Amino acid sequence: PAAVVAAAAAVVAVSAFAPRAYCKFVCPVGTFLRLCETNPSRKEQEVKTANCLNLLLASAIVLLCAENNLSGGPAGAAAAPAAEPAAANADGSFVVDSTGLLPGVVGHAGPVPVEVEVKDGTVVRVSPKLPNDETPAWFGMLEKKGLWNAWDGLPVEVAATTRVDAVTSATYSSEAAIANVRAALAVASKRIGVEAPAVPAAAPADAPASAPFHAEPAPAPAAPAAARKIALPPPRRAEMPLGEVLAARATHREFSSEPLSDAELSDLLWAANGYNRPEEKKRTAPTAINRQEIDLYVCRADGAWLWDSAENSLVQVCADDLRGFTGRIRDPEANFALAAPVALVYVADFERQGLRDRPEAAAKYASVDCGFVGQNVYLHCAAAGLNTVFLGSIAPEKIAAALGLPETSVPLFAQTVGKPAAARD
């Protein structure tokens, strides 16, 4: 801005002291001569012409400054945000262009604006805004790594909270692209009238290359400091071929009261929902948006125990036998759950899931996620020679009260597990 003002001052000075030379320089010669010849007072006409040209020059400078954000504030002030998205397309979708939303965020080669397309409150597409300062090879690498698809199909308010990791070997520029997506999602949230939650912190620059693009799960509930704790042995992998496991999968309601050993419990719990890719914090059972909201409680005669999957340990949270709150709860004498040594209770932490403003979707996703865990247990039991039955008949209020759960954690299902009451045919 200072350079522009200095140049304008110099031009004005020249026009004041040498209007004839100034006019000849600025105007085409023929036009200037005709202007001068129409007035007998050439000196007066030269001054008037110079003043008119100065007004035109000043107008041009003002327009140039406005176009390049040079005026209106101190040097280094942020550029004005990009305009709101254009009117909705014919199909009801709209596109948010992040150009200008984050003027201070750049990649290695410069700004990396993106476009986010939204329809019916859901992200339809995320793509780089072209032309762009990055190279086609860079775009291709991010597409291959799955960056541009990380938000596809997510509701805008969920996409805004989804933590996405940077791409190793393109960390600086991919972080800039991710920041642009978040800014565009904030604009989209405002447009559709939903509150955009606080954006989670960016993923660390040294995130593993094999762990791209996932919502970072919140930690599982902490155990009381003085709680009893049982460290389980490392889990063992079943060796039965998958085809045979599927052929053997079945529901059995007859159980022996013989307890499961710590090793058997460890194998069972790991198969149910353990970390099969611990360096990525990924599990044997998937969850919607990778929120990992399902906690497993092991209910036995000696109380209820929360399984700490990170440490592979059991932490006692209740000394009461809660098995009677699962299975045939209205007919205790015929309740097979009391005969089995273990009842797994699946608790959904809806706070961790992050969909409390969409209760129907939250319940649907959590139920499906429990089903994944239950099927893992079925397959493990088939391979390990155990009996199991998945249960929708439970007393969730009584279980929640006994476990001391907050209102945002809800017992959804249970699964009885034990050794066969008699040898299978």
C-alpha positions in Angstrom: 0.0 0.0 0.0 2.8 2.4 0.8 4.4 1.9 -2.6 1.1 2.6 -4.4 0.6 5.8 -2.4 4.1 7.0 -3.1 3.7 6.3 -6.9 0.4 8.2 -6.9 2.0 11.2 -5.1 4.8 11.3 -7.7 2.3 11.3 -10.5 0.3 14.2 -8.9 3.5 16.2 -8.5 4.5 15.8 -12.1 1.0 16.8 -13.2 1.1 19.9 -11.1 4.5 21.2 -12.3 4.5 19.9 -15.8 0.9 19.4 -16.9 1.7 19.5 -20.6 4.3 16.7 -20.4 2.1 14.7 -18.1 -0.9 14.9 -20.4 1.2 13.9 -23.4 2.5 10.9 -21.5 -0.8 9.7 -20.2 -3.1 10.6 -23.1 -2.7 9.6 -26.7 -1.0 12.6 -28.4 -3.8 13.2 -31.0 -6.4 13.3 -28.3 -4.4 15.8 -26.2 -3.7 18.1 -29.1 -7.4 18.2 -30.0 -8.3 19.1 -26.4 -5.8 21.9 -26.3 -6.8 23.3 -29.7 -10.4 23.7 -28.6 -9.4 26.2 -26.0 -7.4 29.4 -26.7 -6.0 29.2 -23.2 -3.8 26.2 -23.7 -2.2 26.5 -20.2 -5.6 26.5 -18.5 -6.8 23.5 -20.7 -3.6 21.6 -19.8 -4.3 22.0 -16.1 -7.9 20.9 -16.5 -6.9 17.9 -18.5 -4.3 16.9 -16.0 -6.8 17.2 -13.1 -9.3 15.0 -15.0 -6.6 12.4 -15.6 -5.6 12.5 -11.9 -9.2 11.7 -11.0 -9.3 8.8 -13.4 -5.9 7.6 -12.0 -7.1 7.9 -8.4 -10.3 5.9 -9.3 -8.1 3.2 -10.9 -5.9 3.0 -7.9 -8.9 2.7 -5.5 -10.3 -0.1 -7.6 -6.9 -1.9 -7.8 -6.5 -1.7 -4.0 -10.0 -3.1 -3.4 -9.4 -5.9 -5.9 -6.1 -6.9 -4.2 -7.1 -6.3 -0.6 -4.5 -3.5 -0.3 -6.7 -0.9 1.3 -8.8 -0.8 4.4 -6.6 -2.0 7.3 -3.0 -2.5 8.4 -0.5 -4.3 6.3 -0.9 -8.1 6.7 -4.6 -7.9 7.7 -6.5 -11.0 6.7 -8.3 -11.0 3.4 -12.1 -10.8 3.4 -13.7 -14.3 3.6 -15.0 -15.9 0.5 -18.6 -15.2 -0.3 -21.3 -17.5 0.9 -22.0 -20.5 -1.5 -24.0 -19.7 -4.6 -27.7 -20.5 -4.7 -28.6 -24.2 -4.5 -28.3 -26.2 -7.7 -31.4 -27.7 -9.4 -30.9 -30.9 -7.4 -30.8 -29.0 -4.1 -27.0 -29.3 -3.6 -24.5 -26.5 -3.2 -20.7 -26.1 -3.3 -18.6 -24.3 -0.8 -15.3 -22.9 -2.3 -12.7 -22.4 0.5 -10.7 -19.8 -1.6 -10.0 -16.9 0.7 -11.3 -18.5 3.9 -7.9 -19.3 5.2 -5.4 -16.8 3.6 -2.6 -17.6 6.0 -2.8 -21.4 5.4 -0.6 -22.6 2.5 1.0 -25.7 1.3 4.6 -26.1 0.0 3.7 -24.5 -3.3 1.0 -22.0 -2.1 -2.7 -22.0 -1.2 -4.6 -25.2 -1.6 -8.3 -24.3 -1.7 -10.9 -27.0 -2.0 -14.5 -27.4 -3.0 -17.0 -29.2 -0.7 -20.3 -30.2 -2.2 -23.3 -30.8 0.1 -26.7 -32.2 -0.6 -29.5 -32.8 2.0 -27.1 -32.0 4.8 -24.6 -34.7 3.7 -21.1 -34.3 2.2 -21.3 -35.5 -1.4 -17.8 -34.5 -2.7 -14.6 -33.0 -1.6 -12.1 -32.0 -4.3 -9.2 -29.6 -4.9 -10.2 -26.2 -6.4 -8.6 -25.8 -9.7 -6.4 -24.1 -10.8 -4.2 -24.8 -7.8 -0.6 -24.1 -6.8 0.1 -27.8 -6.2 1.1 -30.3 -8.9 -1.1 -32.9 -10.6 1.1 -35.6 -9.1 0.4 -34.3 -5.6 -3.4 -34.4 -6.2 -3.1 -37.9 -7.5 -1.2 -39.1 -4.5 -3.8 -37.7 -2.1 -6.5 -39.3 -4.1 -4.7 -42.6 -4.0 -4.3 -42.3 -0.2 -8.1 -41.6 0.1 -7.9 -38.1 1.4 -10.6 -36.6 -0.9 -13.0 -39.5 0.1 -12.5 -39.2 3.9 -15.7 -37.1 4.4 -17.9 -38.6 1.7 -21.4 -39.6 2.9 -21.0 -38.0 6.4 -23.5 -35.5 7.7 -22.0 -32.0 7.7 -22.0 -31.8 11.5 -20.3 -35.2 11.8 -17.8 -34.4 9.0 -16.8 -31.2 10.9 -15.7 -33.3 13.9 -14.1 -36.1 11.9 -10.3 -36.1 12.6 -8.4 -36.8 9.4 -4.7 -37.5 9.4 -2.2 -35.8 7.2 -0.5 -37.8 4.4 3.1 -38.9 5.2 5.5 -37.4 2.6 3.0 -34.6 1.9 2.3 -33.6 5.4 2.5 -29.8 5.1 0.3 -29.5 2.0 -2.2 -32.1 3.1 -2.6 -30.4 6.4 -3.4 -27.2 4.6 -5.9 -29.0 2.4 -7.6 -30.6 5.5 -7.8 -27.1 7.1 -9.5 -25.8 4.0 -12.0 -28.6 4.2 -12.8 -27.8 7.8 -13.3 -24.1 6.9 -15.6 -25.0 4.1 -17.6 -27.3 6.4 -18.0 -24.5 8.8 -19.6 -22.4 6.0 -21.8 -25.3 5.0 -22.9 -25.8 8.6 -24.0 -22.2 8.8 -25.8 -22.4 5.5 -27.9 -25.4 6.5 -28.5 -24.1 10.0 -26.6 -26.6 12.1 -24.1 -25.7 14.7 -20.6 -26.7 13.7 -18.8 -28.3 16.7 -15.3 -27.3 17.6 -12.9 -28.6 15.1 -10.5 -31.2 16.6 -6.8 -30.6 16.7 -4.9 -31.5 13.6 -3.3 -34.9 13.4 0.3 -35.1 14.4 2.8 -34.7 11.6 4.4 -38.1 12.4 1.1 -40.0 12.1 1.7 -43.5 10.6 1.4 -43.7 6.9 -0.8 -46.8 7.3 -3.3 -45.0 9.4 -5.0 -42.5 7.1 -8.2 -40.6 7.5 -10.3 -41.7 10.4 -12.2 -40.2 13.3 -10.0 -40.4 16.3 -12.0 -42.4 19.0 -12.3 -40.9 22.4 -10.8 -42.9 25.3 -12.8 -45.5 27.0 -14.1 -44.7 30.5 -11.5 -44.7 33.2 -11.6 -47.2 36.0 -11.8 -46.2 39.7 -8.3 -45.8 41.3 -8.9 -48.6 43.9 -10.7 -51.0 41.6 -9.7 -54.7 41.4 -7.8 -55.4 38.2 -7.0 -58.7 36.4 -4.3 -58.7 33.8 -5.2 -61.1 31.1 -2.6 -63.2 29.1 -1.9 -62.3 25.5 -4.7 -63.5 23.2 -4.2 -66.5 20.9 -5.5 -66.7 17.4 -8.0 -69.4 16.4 -6.5 -71.8 13.8 -9.7 -73.3 12.3 -10.2 -72.4 8.6 -12.8 -69.7 8.0 -15.0 -72.1 6.0 -15.2 -74.5 8.9 -15.9 -71.7 11.4 -18.8 -70.5 9.3 -20.2 -74.0 9.0 -20.0 -74.4 12.8 -21.5 -71.1 13.7 -24.7 -71.6 15.7 -26.8 -70.5 18.7 -26.8 -72.7 21.7 -28.7 -72.1 25.0 -27.3 -75.0 27.0 -24.3 -74.1 29.2 -22.0 -75.8 31.7 -21.3 -73.8 34.8 -17.6 -74.4 34.4 -15.8 -71.0 34.4 -13.8 -69.7 31.5 -10.1 -69.4 32.3 -8.3 -66.0 31.9 -6.7 -67.3 28.7 -10.1 -68.2 27.3 -11.5 -64.9 28.2 -8.5 -63.1 26.7 -9.0 -65.0 23.4 -12.8 -64.3 23.4 -12.5 -60.6 24.2 -9.8 -60.0 21.6 -11.9 -61.7 18.9 -14.9 -59.7 20.0 -13.5 -56.2 19.7 -9.7 -56.2 20.3 -7.0 -54.3 18.6 -5.9 -56.2 15.5 -3.9 -53.2 14.3 -2.8 -51.6 17.6 -0.4 -49.1 16.0 -3.5 -47.6 14.2 -5.9 -48.2 17.1 -8.1 -50.3 14.8 -10.2 -53.2 16.0 -11.5 -56.6 14.9 -15.0 -55.1 14.7 -15.8 -52.0 12.7 -17.9 -49.0 13.9 -19.6 -46.2 12.1 -17.2 -43.3 11.5 -14.7 -45.3 13.6 -16.0 -43.8 16.8 -15.4 -47.1 18.6 -18.3 -46.4 21.0 -19.0 -49.9 22.2 -17.6 -50.9 25.6 -17.6 -54.6 26.8 -18.5 -55.5 30.3 -17.9 -59.1 31.5 -20.6 -60.1 34.0 -19.8 -63.2 36.2 -20.7 -64.5 39.6 -17.9 -62.4 41.1 -19.2 -59.2 39.7 -19.1 -57.0 36.6 -15.8 -56.1 35.0 -15.0 -53.5 32.3 -12.6 -54.8 29.7 -9.7 -52.4 29.1 -8.9 -53.4 25.5 -5.7 -51.2 25.4 -4.2 -53.1 28.4 -6.1 -56.3 27.9 -7.2 -56.4 31.5 -10.5 -56.6 33.5 -11.4 -53.8 35.9 -14.1 -54.5 38.4 -16.8 -51.9 38.5 -19.5 -53.8 40.5 -19.5 -56.7 42.9 -23.0 -57.8 42.1 -23.9 -60.7 39.8 -25.7 -59.0 36.9 -26.2 -62.1 34.7 -29.8 -62.3 35.9 -30.5 -59.0 34.1 -29.9 -60.7 30.8 -31.6 -63.5 29.0 -35.0 -64.7 30.3 -35.2 -62.0 32.9 -39.0 -62.6 33.6 -38.4 -66.3 34.3 -35.4 -66.6 36.6 -35.8 -70.3 37.0 -35.6 -70.9 33.3 -33.0 -68.3 32.6 -30.1 -70.0 30.9 -27.9 -66.9 31.4 -27.5 -67.8 35.1 -26.1 -71.2 34.2 -23.4 -69.8 31.9 -20.2 -68.4 33.5 -20.1 -65.2 31.4 -22.6 -62.6 30.1 -21.0 -60.0 27.9 -22.9 -56.7 28.1 -22.5 -54.3 25.2 -22.7 -50.6 26.2 -22.9 -47.8 23.7 -21.2 -44.5 24.8 -23.2 -42.0 22.8 -21.1 -39.1 24.0 -18.1 -40.7 22.4 -20.1 -41.5 19.3 -20.9 -37.8 18.8 -24.4 -38.0 17.3 -26.6 -36.9 20.2 -28.4 -34.4 18.0 -29.4 -37.3 15.6 -30.8 -39.9 18.0 -32.3 -42.1 15.4 -29.0 -42.4 13.5 -27.1 -42.8 16.7 -29.2 -45.7 17.8 -29.1 -47.3 14.4 -25.3 -47.1 14.1 -24.7 -48.3 17.7 -27.0 -51.3 17.2 -25.2 -52.3 14.0 -21.9 -51.9 15.7 -23.0 -54.2 18.5 -24.0 -56.7 15.8 -20.5 -56.7 14.4 -19.1 -57.5 17.9 -21.7 -60.2 18.4 -20.9 -61.9 15.2 -17.2 -61.9 16.1 -18.1 -63.7 19.3 -20.2 -66.2 17.4 -17.3 -67.0 15.1 -14.8 -67.3 17.9 -17.1 -69.6 19.9 -17.5 -71.8 16.8 -13.8 -72.1 16.5 -13.1 -72.5 20.3 -15.9 -75.0 21.0 -17.9 -72.7 23.1 -21.7 -72.0 23.2 -23.2 -68.6 22.8 -26.4 -66.7 22.3 -26.9 -63.1 21.4 -29.6 -61.4 23.6 -31.9 -58.4 23.1 -33.8 -59.3 26.3 -32.0 -57.3 29.0 -32.9 -54.9 31.8 -30.9 -51.8 30.6 -31.9 -49.5 33.4 -30.9 -51.9 36.2 -27.7 -52.8 34.5 -26.8 -49.1 34.0 -27.6 -48.3 37.6 -25.5 -51.2 38.9 -22.5 -50.2 36.6 -22.8 -46.6 37.6 -23.1 -45.5 33.9 -23.7 -41.9 32.9 -26.9 -41.0 31.0 -24.9 -41.0 27.8 -23.9 -44.7 28.1 -26.6 -47.2 27.4 -26.6 -51.0 27.6 -28.0 -52.3 24.3 -27.4 -56.0 24.1 -25.8 -58.9 25.9 -24.3 -62.2 24.8 -24.1 -65.3 27.0 -20.9 -67.4 26.6 -19.9 -70.7 28.2 -18.8 -74.2 27.6 -21.3 -76.7 26.3 -23.5 -78.5 28.9 -22.8 -81.7 27.0 -20.6 -82.8 24.1 -22.0 -81.5 20.8 -23.1 -84.1 18.2 
